[in-house]
Amino acid sequence: MNENPPLEKPRYFWFKRDNSAVTTFLLAATTMLVFGVSMGFILALQFVFPDLFRGTAWLVFGRLRQAHTNTVMFAFLSTGMMGLWYYIVPRLTGRKLWSETLGTFTALLWIITVIAGVVLLLMGQSQGREYAEMIYAVDIGVIVVCLSNLLNLYMTISKRVEQKLYVSLWYITGTLIWFPMLYFIGNVMWNPTTGALTGINDSIFNWFYGHNVLGLWFTTGLLAVIYYIVPRETHTPLYSHLLSLISFWGIGLFYTGVGGHHLEWAPIPYWLKTVAVAESIGMVLVVVAFMANIWLTMRGNWGRFFTSIPLRFVVTGAAAYVLVSYQGSHQALRSINLLTHFTQYVPAHAHLSLLFFSASTIMGAIYYILPRVFNIHLYSRNLANIQYAMYVVGFTFFFAGFLFVGTTQGTSWIHEGLPVWTVLPGLQPYMALRAAGGFVLWSSFLVFAFNVFATVILRKPRHFPEIPIPQPTRPQVKQTQHASEPGAAR
């Protein structure tokens, strides 16, 4: 019987063994996912029952909302994305990670940094700027981790076997350079006393950062993952490397200026608004190039969508990216922005980006990577299938609740001229729909976390079929039977 040998225990410190950085990042991300979405579910309940947690300071909406967004964005999504890079880069370069020890300690520093930031937000220590709420000391930790990632992954890439860079490496290397600069500028780190500028200039800087943290961090960082997983799981080469590079440079060209479309009704320079609208429409070209590339790579492979769990999640993430990009472009149009601005339509857009595009891609990649790192089977394919169905159905109702609230708010304020307070009672059924969908969505994330940790803890070994090895034999000589021998024909 052919059995897999048991996993060897490391003969040296755990943080030096292969893939220790990957597993540290990914398991931490899975843990923080549970906390982040639990905060979000509590917030959804507060929209239906505003006094549900009255008197509990750290569950006040203002504090919990900041903790929720930062936990999901940085403690879950960013942690998971960095772990995926640490898996992908060595495999596309043909080299081991430059420093496994540095990678593991980078993961630990990142986890400590973001947890400290979230705890301080719950304690009321905030800079009060969208996606830039964490205090200056935490910002320093974020920059240190970003530079550590840049050093480790760039050194790995510099020692690559294949001189040509696959497109995933283009996206990762670009993200590693762009994000530290973006974070430094967006958090106004040259002004540590306030972490902000004054007046309208601070709003311009904040939304330059607030939108590009999606475009030059999550988008570029996760498209690299999609471009890696889809060809691997379909066993098909990427349809066009040229299209992928058009998409890459298009993001660099068009995405940087779109943040101004959040300020179309603010007293910022008119030319800045026009540039934001124009670049938002230009993003359509980028998204079409990406969509065509993935669609044509999947051509003839759609049967694998139903048999491969990682591919199903990743392709769903790719479809969500196309949808959220279209929504962002049309939201930038002044006539539509007039209706949707200040409404729940805007957080609907953010949740589509973070909880459907980003989260789906990361979950699919975790399902792909962890069994390969440990050379084991996923704990339960049935659980993963159930989780996917819950995830899609739950998000659909969750997202619909946002859209109904947003469109009701916009039409009531703009077309009917109603004050805000008179519209609120009519929104409660839609808020309840969002909470109901959020419950199913929250439950799906819990199932995912259980499946991941059960996979790692129980470690169901892979059994490979026994392949018979042919033994050398002597050539047999056919002997002729004489008539005098027994049994000869008469």
NUKOL-921556 format. One line per 10 residues: number of its first residue (from 1); for each residue x, y, z of N, C-alpha, C. Coordinates in steps of 0.02 Angstrom, whole numbers. Layout:
<atoms>
NUM) X:Y:Z:X:Y:Z:X:Y:Z  ...
</atoms>
This chain:
<atoms>
1) 43:-60:0:0:0:0:44:62:0  27:110:-44:66:171:-50:36:226:-8  68:246:47:42:298:91:91:356:93  63:415:104:105:474:111:144:470:176  207:488:177:244:489:240:217:545:284  220:537:351:197:590:395:237:655:385  204:712:398:239:775:392:296:779:442  354:798:418:412:801:461:407:862:507  428:852:569:433:908:615:494:949:598  488:1015:599:546:1056:582:602:1045:632
11) 663:1043:607:721:1032:649:751:1098:673  718:1153:658:742:1218:679:682:1261:696  693:1323:711:639:1367:733:583:1369:681  521:1370:706:463:1366:662:462:1424:612  488:1483:632:484:1541:588:535:1537:531  576:1484:529:624:1477:475:602:1426:422  552:1387:439:533:1334:393:496:1363:332  498:1326:278:465:1349:216:391:1364:228  368:1418:198:298:1438:199:272:1459:268  317:1471:316:293:1493:382:262:1563:377
21) 290:1606:334:260:1673:325:191:1667:294  184:1623:245:119:1613:211:67:1592:261  82:1540:300:31:1514:347:16:1564:402  66:1600:425:54:1650:478:6:1704:453  19:1730:393:-25:1781:364:-95:1753:354  -101:1695:323:-167:1670:302:-210:1649:362  -180:1617:412:-219:1597:470:-239:1658:511  -195:1707:515:-213:1769:550:-270:1805:513  -268:1806:447:-320:1838:407:-387:1803:419  -387:1737:421:-449:1700:432:-477:1716:501
31) -434:1722:551:-457:1739:618:-487:1809:620  -453:1857:590:-477:1926:592:-540:1935:550  -550:1892:500:-612:1894:462:-672:1887:508  -668:1839:555:-724:1827:600:-739:1889:641  -688:1922:667:-699:1982:708:-726:2039:665  -699:2048:605:-720:2103:563:-793:2099:541  -814:2040:519:-883:2033:496:-932:2031:554  -909:2008:612:-953:2010:671:-968:2082:691  -918:2125:687:-930:2197:699:-980:2224:647  -972:2203:585:-1017:2227:533:-1089:2204:544
41) -1098:2143:568:-1166:2118:581:-1198:2157:639  -1158:2173:690:-1185:2214:745:-1206:2282:720  -1167:2311:675:-1185:2376:646:-1249:2372:606  -1258:2317:569:-1319:2308:530:-1380:2304:576  -1371:2271:633:-1426:2267:682:-1442:2336:711  -1391:2378:720:-1402:2444:748:-1442:2489:702  -1439:2476:636:-1480:2515:590:-1554:2498:598  -1568:2437:621:-1638:2417:632:-1660:2432:704  -1615:2421:751:-1629:2433:822:-1576:2482:849  -1586:2546:841:-1533:2596:857:-1509:2594:929
51) -1552:2574:976:-1533:2575:1047:-1513:2507:1072  -1495:2462:1027:-1481:2393:1047:-1423:2389:1096  -1371:2427:1086:-1312:2425:1130:-1301:2493:1164  -1354:2525:1180:-1351:2591:1211:-1315:2586:1279  -1268:2631:1290:-1232:2633:1353:-1167:2595:1354  -1152:2558:1299:-1089:2521:1294:-1043:2561:1249  -992:2593:1279:-952:2642:1243:-918:2612:1181  -889:2553:1187:-851:2526:1131:-895:2496:1077  -961:2494:1089:-1008:2472:1037:-1048:2530:1009  -1031:2591:1028:-1062:2650:997:-1048:2650:922
61) -1097:2670:883:-1091:2664:810:-1028:2698:784  -1013:2758:808:-955:2795:782:-890:2758:792  -881:2726:849:-819:2688:861:-820:2621:824  -876:2586:828:-879:2519:799:-873:2521:723  -900:2572:692:-896:2577:619:-824:2584:596  -785:2626:631:-715:2634:613:-676:2569:626  -690:2536:681:-656:2473:696:-674:2420:645  -737:2419:623:-759:2370:573:-723:2380:507  -722:2441:481:-691:2452:416:-616:2437:418  -583:2458:471:-510:2446:476:-494:2373:488
71) -536:2337:524:-525:2266:535:-533:2228:469  -586:2243:432:-597:2209:368:-543:2226:318  -527:2291:311:-480:2312:260:-408:2292:275  -387:2303:336:-316:2293:352:-303:2227:388  -345:2210:438:-332:2149:476:-351:2086:438  -403:2089:396:-422:2030:357:-395:2033:286  -419:2080:246:-403:2080:175:-329:2092:162  -300:2141:193:-229:2156:181:-184:2100:206  -201:2072:264:-161:2016:291:-164:1957:244  -225:1940:221:-231:1883:175:-196:1896:110
81) -202:1956:83:-171:1972:19:-95:1966:22  -65:1991:76:8:1986:83:29:1913:89  -9:1872:124:6:1801:128:5:1767:61  -43:1787:19:-47:1759:-49:14:1778:-90  38:1840:-83:98:1860:-119:158:1817:-99  164:1804:-34:221:1765:-11:219:1693:-37  161:1670:-58:156:1604:-90:171:1609:-165  142:1660:-197:145:1665:-270:215:1682:-295  247:1731:-263:311:1757:-289:364:1702:-293  376:1661:-242:427:1609:-251:411:1560:-307
91) 348:1547:-318:329:1498:-369:334:1526:-439  329:1591:-446:337:1622:-512:410:1641:-527  451:1639:-476:522:1656:-486:566:1594:-487  540:1538:-462:580:1478:-458:631:1480:-401  622:1525:-354:668:1532:-298:630:1530:-232  663:1508:-179:633:1513:-113:630:1587:-93  586:1601:-45:581:1668:-19:649:1691:6  667:1753:-9:733:1778:9:748:1769:83  700:1785:126:709:1776:198:643:1755:230  638:1690:244:577:1665:276:570:1694:346
101) 625:1704:380:623:1733:448:596:1804:446  622:1844:399:597:1913:393:524:1913:375  503:1867:330:432:1864:311:387:1848:370  408:1800:411:367:1781:469:363:1836:520  420:1868:535:419:1923:583:381:1983:555  382:1992:489:341:2044:458:267:2030:470  248:1968:462:178:1948:474:159:1962:547  202:1944:593:187:1954:664:182:2029:680  228:2069:652:226:2141:664:162:2171:636  142:2148:577:81:2174:546:20:2157:589
111) 17:2096:613:-41:2075:653:-45:2116:718  12:2125:751:14:2165:812:-7:2237:798  18:2264:743:4:2334:725:-70:2346:713  -102:2304:672:-172:2316:655:-218:2301:713  -201:2251:754:-243:2237:813:-239:2296:861  -178:2323:871:-171:2382:914:-212:2440:887  -210:2450:821:-248:2505:791:-323:2498:802  -348:2436:793:-420:2424:801:-441:2433:874  -402:2406:920:-418:2413:992:-419:2487:1012  -372:2526:987:-370:2597:1003:-431:2633:973
121) -454:2612:914:-514:2641:886:-574:2628:930  -580:2567:956:-635:2550:1001:-631:2590:1066  -570:2612:1084:-561:2652:1144:-570:2727:1130  -585:2744:1067:-597:2813:1050:-537:2851:1025  -481:2816:1014:-419:2849:989:-419:2846:912  -442:2901:881:-450:2902:809:-430:2969:781  -406:2968:718:-391:3031:683:-451:3057:644  -505:3016:641:-567:3041:613:-566:3054:539  -526:3017:501:-523:3027:428:-537:2960:394  -578:2961:341:-601:2899:310:-543:2854:289
131) -544:2792:313:-493:2741:300:-424:2760:327  -420:2817:362:-356:2840:390:-365:2857:464  -408:2818:497:-425:2833:566:-370:2814:616  -329:2765:600:-281:2740:649:-228:2792:664  -206:2794:727:-163:2848:752:-92:2841:723  -53:2893:734:13:2899:702:60:2841:718  61:2818:781:105:2762:799:89:2700:759  25:2688:747:5:2631:706:27:2642:634  21:2703:609:43:2718:541:117:2701:531  157:2714:581:229:2698:576:237:2622:566
141) 200:2583:605:204:2510:597:183:2487:529  131:2518:501:108:2500:433:163:2513:382  196:2570:386:249:2587:338:307:2539:345  326:2522:407:381:2475:417:366:2408:385  305:2383:393:285:2319:363:286:2324:287  262:2379:260:262:2388:186:332:2387:158  379:2420:192:448:2421:168:481:2353:177  463:2317:229:490:2249:239:466:2202:184  401:2207:167:375:2167:111:411:2184:46  420:2249:35:454:2270:-27:524:2240:-31
151) 562:2244:23:630:2217:24:630:2141:11  589:2105:48:590:2032:45:568:2006:-24  514:2034:-49:488:2009:-113:529:2033:-172  554:2094:-169:597:2118:-224:663:2079:-227  690:2062:-169:751:2023:-169:739:1953:-197  680:1925:-182:662:1860:-210:656:1864:-286  623:1916:-310:613:1925:-382:680:1938:-417  725:1973:-384:790:1989:-416:831:1926:-428  819:1873:-391:856:1811:-400:818:1759:-440  769:1781:-478:725:1736:-515:763:1695:-567
161) 735:1637:-584:763:1594:-636:744:1620:-705  680:1634:-714:654:1659:-778:658:1735:-778  692:1763:-828:702:1835:-829:639:1874:-845  595:1845:-885:533:1879:-902:486:1876:-841  451:1930:-829:405:1933:-772:334:1916:-795  305:1865:-762:234:1851:-775:193:1908:-746  134:1918:-773:95:1978:-758:79:1984:-683  71:1929:-648:58:1934:-576:115:1970:-540  176:1959:-563:233:1993:-532:232:2067:-549  208:2086:-608:201:2157:-624:155:2190:-573
171) 98:2159:-562:49:2189:-517:75:2192:-445  109:2140:-423:134:2138:-354:189:2191:-345  236:2194:-392:290:2242:-385:264:2314:-387  215:2326:-430:186:2393:-432:152:2411:-367  114:2364:-339:79:2377:-276:127:2389:-219  182:2352:-218:232:2360:-165:263:2430:-165  267:2461:-223:295:2529:-227:241:2581:-214  183:2571:-244:131:2622:-240:103:2631:-170  90:2576:-135:52:2583:-73:90:2620:-18  154:2607:-5:187:2647:48:183:2722:35
181) 193:2742:-28:188:2814:-44:117:2839:-34  68:2799:-56:-2:2818:-49:-21:2825:25  1:2777:66:-17:2778:137:15:2838:171  77:2852:154:113:2909:184:78:2974:167  59:2983:104:26:3045:82:-45:3049:112  -83:2994:106:-152:2995:128:-160:3006:203  -112:2982:242:-116:2990:315:-77:3052:339  -54:3093:291:-19:3156:307:33:3144:362  77:3096:349:123:3074:402:178:3125:417  185:3177:376:233:3230:392:204:3279:444
191) 141:3267:464:109:3309:515:82:3264:570  126:3237:612:105:3185:660:58:3210:714  56:3274:728:13:3299:782:-61:3289:767  -81:3298:704:-152:3291:685:-163:3236:633  -111:3220:594:-121:3172:540:-168:3197:488  -173:3263:480:-221:3292:433:-196:3361:412  -224:3385:357:-214:3454:335:-273:3496:360  -280:3555:335:-336:3598:355:-381:3612:296  -445:3620:311:-492:3642:261:-504:3592:205  -521:3618:147:-538:3577:90:-479:3537:64
201) -418:3561:76:-359:3524:54:-356:3455:87  -377:3451:149:-377:3386:183:-426:3338:151  -483:3364:129:-532:3321:95:-505:3295:29  -468:3337:-7:-439:3315:-71:-388:3260:-58  -344:3270:-9:-294:3219:7:-327:3156:32  -378:3164:75:-411:3105:104:-443:3061:51  -476:3093:2:-509:3051:-49:-462:3029:-104  -405:3063:-112:-353:3035:-155:-330:2968:-124  -321:2968:-59:-301:2907:-24:-358:2857:-19  -418:2881:1:-473:2837:15:-495:2796:-44
211) -490:2825:-104:-510:2786:-163:-452:2744:-189  -392:2769:-184:-335:2732:-210:-313:2675:-164  -335:2675:-101:-322:2616:-60:-359:2556:-89  -413:2569:-125:-447:2515:-161:-413:2502:-229  -394:2555:-264:-368:2547:-332:-296:2527:-336  -253:2555:-292:-181:2541:-297:-157:2495:-241  -203:2465:-205:-186:2416:-154:-226:2352:-166  -291:2354:-155:-330:2293:-162:-339:2272:-235  -352:2319:-279:-363:2300:-349:-300:2271:-380  -245:2308:-377:-184:2282:-409:-157:2221:-371
221) -164:2221:-305:-138:2165:-267:-177:2101:-278  -242:2106:-291:-284:2046:-299:-293:2025:-371  -287:2071:-418:-287:2049:-488:-227:2004:-501  -172:2016:-466:-114:1971:-471:-133:1901:-451  -174:1894:-400:-195:1828:-376:-241:1795:-427  -287:1834:-456:-332:1806:-506:-293:1782:-567  -245:1823:-589:-205:1803:-647:-162:1741:-632  -150:1726:-569:-112:1666:-552:-157:1605:-545  -213:1612:-509:-256:1555:-493:-293:1529:-555  -320:1574:-595:-362:1552:-652:-323:1507:-700
231) -264:1527:-725:-227:1480:-769:-206:1416:-733  -189:1420:-669:-167:1360:-633:-224:1309:-626  -283:1334:-609:-339:1288:-597:-373:1265:-662  -366:1302:-716:-394:1280:-780:-343:1242:-822  -279:1243:-799:-224:1211:-838:-222:1240:-909  -233:1305:-912:-235:1340:-977:-192:1403:-971  -149:1416:-1021:-110:1479:-1018:-156:1540:-1019  -134:1594:-988:-171:1657:-991:-181:1676:-1064  -241:1698:-1082:-256:1711:-1152:-209:1763:-1182  -197:1818:-1148:-156:1871:-1177:-116:1907:-1123
241) -51:1903:-1127:-8:1941:-1082:-13:2016:-1098  -23:2032:-1162:-29:2102:-1183:-90:2135:-1151  -148:2101:-1152:-208:2129:-1122:-198:2141:-1047  -162:2095:-1015:-151:2103:-943:-108:2163:-928  -59:2177:-972:-17:2236:-962:-53:2301:-979  -98:2298:-1028:-141:2356:-1042:-182:2373:-980  -209:2321:-949:-248:2331:-888:-204:2360:-832  -142:2334:-825:-97:2357:-772:-80:2431:-780  -57:2450:-839:-37:2520:-849:-98:2566:-852  -154:2538:-873:-216:2578:-872:-237:2597:-801
251) -229:2550:-755:-244:2566:-685:-198:2621:-660  -134:2615:-675:-87:2667:-655:-103:2735:-684  -130:2736:-745:-145:2799:-779:-211:2829:-756  -264:2788:-752:-331:2814:-740:-352:2815:-667  -328:2767:-627:-357:2760:-560:-334:2815:-513  -276:2844:-525:-247:2889:-476:-288:2952:-463  -328:2972:-512:-365:3035:-505:-439:3029:-492  -464:2968:-482:-537:2960:-478:-566:2980:-410  -524:2989:-358:-550:3004:-292:-591:3068:-289  -577:3114:-335:-614:3177:-336:-688:3169:-349
261) -710:3112:-376:-782:3106:-389:-822:3096:-325  -788:3088:-268:-822:3089:-203:-836:3161:-180  -808:3210:-215:-813:3279:-193:-843:3323:-247  -888:3294:-288:-917:3333:-343:-961:3390:-320  -984:3386:-258:-1028:3440:-232:-992:3479:-177  -926:3473:-175:-885:3510:-127:-849:3567:-164  -827:3618:-129:-794:3676:-161:-721:3663:-178  -710:3612:-218:-642:3599:-243:-638:3625:-314  -578:3634:-342:-572:3660:-410:-613:3619:-460  -647:3654:-506:-691:3619:-553:-653:3573:-599
271) -591:3593:-617:-552:3550:-661:-535:3484:-628  -528:3484:-561:-513:3422:-525:-572:3374:-527  -632:3402:-524:-692:3361:-530:-697:3331:-600  -682:3373:-650:-686:3349:-720:-635:3294:-733  -575:3302:-708:-524:3250:-715:-547:3185:-682  -578:3191:-623:-602:3131:-587:-655:3094:-627  -701:3131:-656:-754:3100:-696:-725:3067:-759  -680:3103:-793:-650:3077:-854:-610:3013:-840  -571:3014:-787:-531:2954:-771:-575:2896:-748  -630:2912:-715:-677:2859:-695:-706:2824:-757
281) -722:2863:-808:-747:2833:-870:-691:2796:-906  -630:2823:-903:-573:2788:-935:-560:2720:-905  -580:2710:-842:-571:2644:-811:-610:2589:-845  -661:2609:-884:-700:2558:-921:-654:2519:-968  -607:2554:-1001:-561:2521:-1047:-518:2469:-1010  -496:2488:-951:-454:2443:-911:-493:2381:-892  -554:2390:-870:-594:2334:-847:-613:2288:-905  -628:2318:-963:-645:2276:-1022:-585:2233:-1041  -525:2260:-1038:-465:2221:-1054:-457:2162:-1005  -467:2176:-941:-463:2122:-891:-518:2070:-902
291) -580:2093:-912:-636:2047:-920:-627:2002:-980  -606:2031:-1036:-596:1992:-1097:-541:1940:-1086  -489:1958:-1051:-432:1913:-1039:-453:1852:-998  -489:1865:-943:-511:1810:-900:-564:1768:-935  -609:1801:-970:-663:1765:-1004:-634:1718:-1057  -586:1743:-1096:-558:1701:-1149:-511:1648:-1120  -482:1660:-1063:-443:1607:-1030:-489:1551:-1005  -549:1570:-982:-597:1521:-958:-634:1485:-1014  -627:1508:-1075:-663:1478:-1131:-646:1404:-1137  -698:1363:-1136:-689:1291:-1138:-674:1260:-1071
301) -670:1301:-1019:-653:1276:-952:-707:1289:-900  -767:1308:-923:-819:1327:-875:-842:1267:-834  -831:1207:-858:-848:1148:-818:-807:1146:-753  -746:1172:-756:-704:1173:-696:-730:1222:-644  -770:1270:-665:-799:1318:-617:-840:1281:-565  -872:1226:-585:-915:1189:-539:-877:1134:-502  -819:1115:-525:-782:1062:-492:-724:1088:-449  -699:1146:-463:-643:1175:-426:-669:1229:-379  -664:1217:-314:-687:1266:-265:-645:1331:-268  -579:1327:-269:-540:1390:-275:-558:1430:-337
311) -565:1396:-394:-580:1431:-456:-648:1465:-452  -696:1433:-421:-764:1461:-416:-763:1527:-377  -728:1528:-321:-724:1589:-281:-685:1643:-318  -630:1625:-350:-588:1675:-383:-624:1704:-444  -657:1663:-483:-693:1689:-541:-752:1732:-519  -784:1713:-464:-837:1756:-435:-807:1823:-415  -748:1822:-385:-714:1885:-369:-699:1926:-430  -678:1893:-485:-664:1930:-547:-727:1962:-575  -783:1925:-572:-847:1953:-596:-868:2012:-552  -857:2006:-487:-875:2060:-442:-832:2122:-456
321) -768:2112:-475:-726:2168:-492:-754:2206:-553  -777:2168:-603:-806:2201:-662:-868:2240:-642  -910:2210:-600:-972:2243:-579:-958:2305:-538  -913:2301:-490:-899:2358:-446:-865:2414:-486  -826:2396:-535:-793:2448:-577:-844:2484:-619  -892:2447:-648:-946:2479:-686:-986:2525:-640  -1002:2501:-581:-1041:2542:-534:-1003:2606:-517  -937:2601:-506:-897:2659:-489:-895:2710:-546  -890:2685:-608:-887:2731:-665:-952:2768:-675  -1008:2732:-669:-1072:2767:-680:-1090:2812:-621
331) -1065:2795:-562:-1076:2836:-503:-1041:2904:-508  -988:2905:-548:-950:2967:-556:-986:3018:-600  -1033:2996:-641:-1070:3043:-683:-1110:3091:-639  -1108:3155:-656:-1136:3206:-611:-1211:3196:-599  -1248:3176:-650:-1320:3168:-642:-1336:3110:-594  -1297:3057:-597:-1307:3000:-552:-1279:3016:-483  -1221:3049:-481:-1191:3066:-417:-1235:3112:-376  -1272:3156:-410:-1318:3200:-375:-1370:3160:-335  -1391:3103:-364:-1442:3061:-332:-1413:3016:-278  -1352:2992:-288:-1325:2940:-243:-1281:2968:-188
341) -1257:3030:-195:-1210:3057:-146:-1243:3063:-78  -1206:3047:-26:-1230:3049:44:-1281:2995:60  -1294:2949:14:-1342:2896:27:-1306:2830:41  -1345:2779:58:-1318:2713:71:-1295:2678:7  -1307:2709:-50:-1282:2682:-113:-1206:2680:-114  -1175:2729:-81:-1102:2733:-80:-1071:2677:-39  -1093:2664:23:-1066:2605:58:-1084:2539:24  -1138:2538:-14:-1153:2477:-53:-1096:2464:-102  -1072:2517:-133:-1016:2511:-180:-953:2486:-144  -940:2513:-85:-880:2492:-47:-885:2419:-25
351) -945:2397:-4:-953:2328:17:-947:2280:-43  -971:2301:-100:-963:2259:-160:-890:2250:-176  -850:2302:-166:-779:2298:-180:-742:2255:-128  -757:2266:-64:-717:2235:-11:-743:2165:7  -809:2157:13:-836:2094:37:-855:2046:-18  -855:2069:-81:-872:2022:-135:-813:2013:-183  -785:2066:-209:-726:2059:-252:-666:2036:-212  -647:2074:-162:-585:2060:-125:-591:1996:-83  -645:1991:-44:-652:1934:1:-660:1869:-38  -697:1869:-92:-706:1808:-132:-640:1784:-161
361) -601:1831:-187:-536:1813:-216:-490:1784:-162  -488:1815:-104:-443:1792:-51:-466:1724:-24  -530:1714:-14:-553:1649:11:-538:1594:-39  -549:1607:-103:-534:1556:-153:-460:1539:-154  -417:1590:-148:-345:1578:-148:-323:1541:-85  -354:1555:-28:-338:1517:34:-358:1444:26  -416:1432:-3:-436:1363:-17:-386:1328:-64  -355:1366:-108:-307:1338:-155:-240:1325:-121  -217:1373:-80:-148:1372:-55:-138:1327:5  -180:1333:56:-166:1297:119:-161:1221:110
371) -205:1188:72:-195:1116:62:-129:1100:28  -106:1143:-16:-42:1130:-50:18:1143:-5  12:1193:38:67:1207:84:79:1149:132  24:1120:157:29:1066:205:26:996:173  15:994:107:8:931:71:-48:888:100  -106:919:107:-164:886:137:-225:901:94  -281:868:112:-345:882:80:-382:937:118  -424:974:82:-471:1019:115:-515:978:162  -530:1004:220:-569:966:269:-635:943:240  -672:987:208:-738:967:182:-755:1008:120
381) -759:974:64:-783:1006:2:-856:1023:8  -895:981:42:-967:995:49:-978:1060:88  -939:1070:141:-944:1132:179:-926:1192:136  -875:1184:95:-855:1239:51:-909:1255:0  -942:1203:-26:-997:1214:-74:-1056:1249:-40  -1072:1227:21:-1126:1259:59:-1107:1332:74  -1045:1342:93:-1023:1410:109:-1028:1456:49  -1010:1431:-10:-1014:1472:-70:-1086:1493:-84  -1133:1445:-78:-1204:1462:-90:-1228:1513:-39  -1211:1504:25:-1231:1552:76:-1200:1620:62
391) -1139:1620:41:-1102:1682:28:-1135:1722:-28  -1151:1690:-83:-1180:1725:-140:-1251:1748:-124  -1292:1704:-96:-1361:1722:-79:-1363:1776:-26  -1322:1767:26:-1321:1817:80:-1299:1885:56  -1247:1887:15:-1224:1952:-10:-1275:1983:-56  -1310:1944:-95:-1360:1972:-141:-1414:2011:-103  -1441:1981:-50:-1492:2015:-10:-1462:2073:30  -1402:2063:55:-1366:2115:91:-1356:2177:47  -1332:2165:-14:-1319:2219:-62:-1384:2252:-85  -1436:2211:-94:-1501:2238:-115:-1529:2285:-62
401) -1519:2268:1:-1542:2313:55:-1509:2381:50  -1443:2382:38:-1407:2444:29:-1436:2485:-30  -1446:2450:-86:-1470:2486:-146:-1539:2515:-136  -1584:2477:-105:-1652:2502:-93:-1651:2564:-48  -1610:2560:5:-1605:2617:51:-1577:2677:14  -1522:2667:-24:-1490:2722:-59:-1534:2756:-110  -1568:2717:-150:-1611:2747:-202:-1672:2781:-170  -1699:2753:-116:-1754:2785:-81:-1732:2852:-52  -1674:2853:-21:-1648:2915:7:-1638:2968:-47  -1604:2949:-101:-1589:2997:-154:-1650:3026:-187
411) -1698:2984:-204:-1758:3009:-238:-1801:3051:-190  -1803:3032:-127:-1843:3070:-79:-1813:3139:-66  -1747:3142:-61:-1714:3206:-48:-1714:3252:-109  -1696:3223:-167:-1685:3265:-226:-1750:3279:-263  -1790:3227:-278:-1849:3235:-319:-1910:3259:-280  -1915:3237:-217:-1974:3255:-178:-1959:3311:-128  -1895:3324:-118:-1877:3379:-72:-1892:3366:0  -1895:3303:20:-1911:3286:90:-1850:3294:134  -1859:3316:196:-1802:3319:243:-1781:3249:264  -1720:3244:289:-1691:3178:305:-1733:3141:356
421) -1755:3175:407:-1788:3140:463:-1855:3110:443  -1890:3139:393:-1955:3111:373:-1946:3047:332  -1887:3037:303:-1876:2978:260:-1856:2917:302  -1829:2928:361:-1800:2873:401:-1849:2816:417  -1911:2829:439:-1955:2773:455:-1968:2725:397  -1970:2752:337:-1983:2709:278:-1924:2666:258  -1865:2680:287:-1805:2642:269:-1797:2578:310  -1834:2573:365:-1823:2518:412:-1833:2449:380  -1884:2437:338:-1890:2371:307:-1829:2353:264  -1801:2401:229:-1742:2387:188:-1681:2375:232
431) -1677:2411:289:-1623:2398:336:-1629:2328:364  -1691:2305:376:-1701:2237:401:-1680:2185:348  -1694:2200:284:-1672:2156:230:-1596:2151:230  -1563:2208:239:-1490:2208:240:-1464:2167:299  -1495:2174:357:-1474:2136:416:-1485:2061:406  -1541:2043:374:-1556:1972:361:-1504:1942:313  -1491:1978:258:-1439:1955:213:-1371:1954:246  -1359:2004:289:-1296:2007:325:-1287:1948:372  -1342:1923:401:-1337:1865:445:-1314:1803:405  -1344:1793:346:-1324:1736:304:-1251:1745:282
441) -1233:1805:264:-1164:1819:243:-1115:1807:300  -1131:1832:359:-1090:1821:419:-1083:1747:434  -1138:1710:428:-1135:1637:440:-1089:1603:390  -1090:1626:328:-1047:1594:277:-973:1605:293  -957:1663:320:-887:1676:339:-867:1632:398  -913:1619:444:-898:1574:500:-885:1503:475  -925:1481:426:-914:1415:396:-846:1412:363  -828:1465:328:-762:1467:296:-706:1460:347  -710:1499:401:-658:1497:453:-654:1427:484  -711:1396:497:-711:1329:525:-677:1279:477
451) -694:1284:413:-666:1238:363:-590:1246:358  -567:1309:360:-495:1322:355:-458:1293:416  -482:1308:475:-447:1285:535:-452:1209:544  -509:1180:524:-515:1108:526:-467:1075:477  -457:1107:420:-409:1081:370:-338:1080:399  -318:1134:432:-250:1139:459:-240:1096:521  -291:1092:564:-283:1055:626:-288:979:615  -338:957:577:-348:885:568:-301:855:516  -284:894:465:-235:875:414:-249:806:384  -302:803:345:-318:740:310:-266:728:256
461) -227:675:261:-172:665:213:-197:650:143  -158:670:95:-173:652:26:-149:581:13  -190:542:-20:-171:474:-39:-164:472:-115  -105:455:-137:-92:452:-208:-99:379:-231  -128:368:-290:-135:298:-314:-68:264:-324  -67:199:-308:-5:161:-316:7:149:-391  66:165:-412:84:156:-483:127:94:-488  104:42:-523:146:-19:-528:210:-6:-567  264:-32:-541:329:-24:-573:344:-89:-611  351:-85:-677:364:-147:-716:432:-176:-698
471) 433:-243:-689:495:-278:-673:525:-306:-737  591:-301:-744:623:-329:-804:615:-405:-806  599:-431:-863:590:-504:-871:633:-529:-929  648:-593:-925:686:-624:-980:641:-634:-1041  668:-624:-1099:626:-638:-1159:610:-712:-1163  546:-727:-1175:525:-796:-1179:531:-821:-1251  558:-881:-1257:567:-913:-1323:511:-963:-1334  477:-955:-1388:423:-1001:-1403:451:-1069:-1423  428:-1119:-1386:453:-1187:-1399:403:-1226:-1441  430:-1266:-1489:387:-1307:-1533:379:-1376:-1502
481) 317:-1397:-1497:302:-1463:-1466:304:-1517:-1521  346:-1568:-1505:351:-1623:-1552:293:-1671:-1544  281:-1710:-1594:224:-1757:-1594:232:-1812:-1543  294:-1827:-1523:305:-1881:-1475:293:-1859:-1403  287:-1791:-1393:279:-1767:-1325:206:-1774:-1303  194:-1776:-1234:126:-1785:-1209:83:-1724:-1229  22:-1739:-1249:-24:-1685:-1268:-16:-1662:-1338  33:-1691:-1376:42:-1669:-1446:-17:-1692:-1488  -32:-1656:-1538:-88:-1673:-1582:-72:-1734:-1621  -120:-1773:-1628:-112:-1835:-1666:-133:-1823:-1737
</atoms>
